[in-house]
């Protein structure tokens, strides 16, 4: 869709500057803004995928972020974040800079190409005005919105969820939204979220409810998500020292959205997650996930990749039944060993990733990791597409790298 001049990065930057000048004049006697930020460098080495699906690669993603938070008075707060990413990859063009047109309406980013291997993007990732009136909190602008209690992969986190194997999950990407919450009682919240996508058919209108009754967290979400109807609910509590969480969401596809992908007229995402800390100091998060948009036959994985739930980021997995585990152990106050296991129960493939987190100094950390992808490799066939998957994680090559983070 062609952008109008009002949606350009320059226009957004001018609007931001004018907003700052206006608020500075209107609230001249308030406290000064507070500043924070981060610098991150994620460096990956990947082996070639089976059947020449993807050659071996090297990737370096380097990001600098500056945040401003300005508490104007007791009721009003203004916040903004500027994010710059430089991405280098070999082979060139193998990993383009990601965009999120499904949850963003305004074009507030600018991309530059640096030769064959490098590209950079400057974006406004936060630009919000928040105000509180009595028991109502309202936030307008580019902001982060998440829902659900499950840690690894939440069926209720439906707007812009992280992939279950994502490495950089410290900061959730901003979306263009109006988010209003009515607080009642000690823990009760009634909320409404409007999200504007690049096209009107991707707009979302959702209502949320959360409360705590007798030590049990109750959550519900319902409405239209990018043009289709959905409903979800969840519970979170504990049995002694064992933490328990359960969530599900049911989705009905848009009318007339018959694309090339596998089409479930109604599909469900559901999960049960437990958390326990052993006397030895080992902690374990374990989860069963039912991924309704997926399939059990690996031959249909290419169709799943083309389906709306995958394209819109509602899910990131191809199968239907998974066991997921995330153990952790503190080797030393400055060193923590963690891991991630994604096991596809239908095709017996798995992703295994051990990580070592090192605290190098105040607000400076280094993560070392390696990912093994285990599963039957795809086979060549005589008819298009000439490659037939036989397992999900058998489609990938192993990879590893380091992730350096500094917050200030």
N, C-alpha and C positions, 0 to 999 in steps of 0.2 A: 504494500500500500504506500502510495506517495506521501511523503511528509509535507506538511504545510510549513511556511516560514516560522509560524509561532511555535513549532515543535523543535526547532533547532537548538543545538547546544549553546550557541551564542545568546539566543533569546533567554534560555534558562539561566545562564550565568548573569545576564543583566537583571533578570527578575530577582535572583538571589541577592545581588548587590543592592538593588533598590529596597528589597525587604530588610536587609541589614541596616541601611541608612534610615529607613522609616522607623524601625523598632529602636534604633539608637536614639533618635530624636524623641520618640514617644516615651521611652523608659530611661532617660538619661541619668536618673538618680539611682538606678538599680545596680546590683553587683555586676562586675565584669564577666564576660563569658569565660568558661573553662575550656581548656584545650587538651586533647589527648590524641593518640594515634598508634600506628604500628608499622613495622617494616617486616616483610616476610619474603623468604626465598625457598621455593619448592623445586627440587631438582630430581628428575626421574631418568632412569635407564630402563628400557623395555626390550625384551627379547622378541624376535620375530614370532608372530602367531602361526599356528599350524596351517598347512595348506596354502601358505603365502597370502593369507587374508590381510595381514598387515606386516610390513617389514620391521626390523628392529629400529628403535628410535631413541633419541635423547631429547629431553625437554627441560626447560628452565623457565619457571613462572616467578616473576619478581614484582611484589606489590608494595606500594607506599600509600598510607591512609592517614588523613588528618580529620579529626572530629572536633566540632564546636558544639558546646551545650550552654545555653544562656537561659538562666532562670530569671525571667523578667520581673515577676512578682509572685505572690502566693498562688495565683491562678494561671499564669501564662508562662510557657516555656518554648523556646525556639531552638532547633537543633539542625545541624547540617554536617555532611561528611563528603569529602572529596577523595576519590580513590583512583590511583594510577597503577596500571598493570603493564609490564613489559614481558612479552611471551616470545621465547626463542625455541624453535623446534627443528629437528633434523630427522627425517626428510622434511623439506619445506611444505607448509600447508597441511600437514597431517593433523594438526590440532588447532583449528581456528578458534578465535576468541568467542566465547559463548555469549548469547544474548537471551533475554527473557521477555519477548514481546507479548507473551500470553498474560503477563501480570504487570506490564508497564505501558502507559499510554503516552507519556511525554518522552521525547527524544532528548535526553540530557547526557549524551555521551558522544565522544569524538574518537575515531580510530585512525591511526597512522600505520602505514606499511613501511618497514625498514629493510629493504632488500628482499631476498628470497626467503629468509629464515626468521625474520623478526617482525613483530607487530606490537603496537601499544595502544592502550585505550585509557582515556581520561573520562571519568563519569562522576556525576553527582549521585551518590548511593543513598544519601539521606537528605531530606529537606522537609522538615515537619514543623508544624505549629500545634502545640498541645495546650489545651486549657481544661481547667477543672471548675465545675460549678456544683457545689454541694456534693452529692454522691456520684456525679456523672463525670467521667473522664473521656475526652474526645481528642483524637489526633488526626490531623489532615495533612496529606502530602506523602512523599516517598518514605516508607518506613518498613520495619521488619514485623511480620505477623506470623506467629506460629501457634499451634493448638495441639493438645495431646500430652500425655504423661509418659508414654513408652519411650525409652531412651534410644534404642538402636533404630527401629523402623516403625513409626507410628501411623496406623491407618487413619487417624484423625488429623494428621498434619498434611492437609490436602492442597494448600495454596502453592507453596514453593518449598517442598521438602528436600532435604539432602538425600543423596544416594546412600544406601547402607554401607558402602565401601568408600565413601568420600574421605579424603585425608584432611582437607582444610575445612573445618566446621566451626571455627571460632566465631565467625560473623555471618549471620544470615543476610542474603541479598535483599535489597530494598524493593518494595512494590508500591505502585501508586494506588493509594487507598484512603478511605475515610473509615476510621475505627472508633466506635463509641461504646463505652462500658458503664453500666449502672451497677454500683456496688451496694449491696444490702447485707444486713446482718454482719457476722464476723468474717465469713469467707465467701458469701454468695456473690455471683456476678452474672448479669445479663448483658450480652453484647450484640452489636450489629456491625458487620463489615461489608463495605462496598469496595470492590477492586476493579480498576479500569484497565483493560487490556489494550493492545495496539489496535484491535478491531472490536466493534461493539459486541460481536458474537462471543467474544472471550471475556466479557464483563462477568463479575461474580457478585452475588447478593446473598450473604449468609447471616444467620442468627446463631448465637452461641449461648450456652448456659453452663455454669459450673458452680458447685457447692460442696460443702463437706458436712456429712451427717454421720455422727457416731464414729468419727475417725476414718470415714470412707469418702474419698473424692469421687464425685459424680460429674460427668461431662456429657454434653450433647451439642451437636452442630447440625444445621439443616439449611436448605435453601437451594439456590441455583449456582453451580460452580462451572464457570466458563460455558454457560449455556445449557448444562444438563442438571437434572434434579439429583440431589443427594441427601442422605441422612446418616448420621453417625452418633455413636455413644460409647462411653467408656467408664470403667471403674478402676480405682487405685487404692490399695490398702496394704495391710500386712497381717501375717499370722506369726505372732511372736517376732523373731528376728528375720523372718522370710518375707521379703517384699513381693507383692503380687499386683499385676496390672493386666487388664483385659480391655481391648478396644476393637470396634468394627466400624466400617462405613459402607453403605450401599449406594450404588450409582446407577442411574438410568441414562443411556446414551441419548445424545441429541437426535431429534427427529430429522431424518434425511441425511444423517452423517454416516453414510455407507461408503467407507473408504476402502483401500486395498488391504488394510489390516484385518486381523481376526476380530470379529465384531460380536461381542456379548451384549445383547440388548440390555441386560441388567447384570452387573458384576459386583462382587463384594471383596473388600480388603478386611482381614481380621487377624488379630495377633493376641497371644498370651505371653507375658514376660514375667520372669522371676529374678529377684536379686538376693544374693546371700553372701555374707562374709564369714569365712571359716576361721577357726581358732588359730590356724597357721598364718593368718594375715592375707591369704588369697581371697579376693572377691571375684564373684562370677555373676554375670548377667546372661541369662539364657532365654531364648524366645522361639516360639513356634509362629510362623507366618503363613497365612493363606493369601496368596496373591491372585485374586480373581481374574485380572486382565490377562494372565499368562495361560499357558497350555502345558499339557503333560507330554505331548509328542514333540521331540526335538525337531522333527521335520518342519513344524509350523513356526519355529522361532523367527524366521525372516518376516512372516506376516505379523507377528507380535511387535516387532521393531517398527513396523509401519503404522501401527494402530494408534488412535488418538491418546489413550492413557500414557503410552510411552513417549509419544512426540511432545505432549504437554507437560511431561515430568511428574505426572501423578504417581507413577511407579517406575522403577528402573530395572526390574527383574523380568525374566522371560518365562520361568516355570510357575507352578502354582503352589507347591508345598515346600517349605524350607524349615530347617533348624538353624538357628543363629546363636552364636555364643561369643561373649567378650570377657575373657578373664583378665585379671590384673593383680600385680604383686609389687609392693614397694621393696626393692632391693636395698635401698639406702634413701635417706631423706632427699637426696639429689638425683636419684635414679629409680625409675619405675618401669617394670616390664609389663607390657600389655599384649593383647592379641585379639584377632577377629577371625571367626569361622562362619562362612556362609555355605550351607550344605543343601543342595537341591535333591530332595528325596526321590523325585521321579526318575532322574537320569543319572544319579549317583556321581555327580560332579561337585567340586568344592573349591572355594577360595579360602586360603589360609594365609594370614598375615601377622607375623610377630612384629612388635615395635618396641623400641627402647627409647624412653623419654629421659633426657638429661637436662637438669637445671644448671646452666652455666654461670648465671649471675642474676641479680634482681631483674625480673621481667625479661630475661633472655634465656631461651630454651632451644634445644636441638632434639629432633626426633629422627631416629634411624629405623628403617623398615625394609622388609622384603615380602613380596607377594607371590605365593605359589598358586597357580591355577591347575587344578587336577580334574581330569575327565577324558572321556573318549574323544579323540580328534575327529574333525569332520572328514568326510570321504568325498572323492570326486565321482561325479555321475555324468552320464552322457547328455542329459537334457539340461536346459537352463534352470537354475542359475549355475549349474555345473559343480556346485559345492553343496553338500547335504550335511547339516549339523547333526551330531550324534550326542552332544551334551552341551550345556550352557557354558561352563567354565573351560571346557576343552576348546572353545573358540579363541581363547586368549593366550598370549604368551606371558611368561613370568616377568616381574618387574620389581624394581626397588629404588631406593634413593634416600635423600635426607631433606628435612624440612626445618629451616632455621627461622625463629620468630623472636621479635623484639617489640615489646609494648612500652609506650611512654605516656 
